[in-house]
Amino acid sequence: MIVGEDRNKVSNIVKPNLRHFHELYSPILTSMDNIEWNTENSHIEQDKSPKQTLSLMFKLPKNLQTTIVRNTSTRNEDIEEIFHKLTHSGTSSDAVIQGIQTIVKTSSWTQSLKTILTAGAVKSVKYSSEKLKKMWKGWRSK
């Protein structure tokens, strides 16, 4: 979690809209070969074999693939070699999570700096204090 974020933010958005998410993602989930979705209890099972995982890794957005390669490569390896190692070692999900976190953190810092420069220090402090209040509220509600 990033400082200033309400830890319940995703839950607060998803829970009231669960039916809509089902409607939105149902066609996608039912068309995927590696997904078994029991619509009665909303239980989803995914084939996590290295072959299936490797296939999904190559379908990730290019900027995420590039970030994963940058985060995990220790020498001059190509993307296929890196993804093959990650999927066969069982660390691909950790690499994807780390890649997403890297992208989000970079974007957050950039946005924060832009806010300070464009809105000014006083407005930035007010905005930050409101974010911290939301974060505190989220901690108390758990």
Secondary structure, DSSP 4 states (H G I P E B T S, - for coil): --TT--TTHHHHHHGGGHHHHHHHHHHHHHH-TTEEEETTTTEEEE---HHHHHHHHTTS-HHHHHHHHHHH-SSS--HHHHHHHHHHHT-HHHHHHHHHHHHHHHHHHHHHHHHHHHH-HHHHHHHHHHHHHHHHHHHHH-
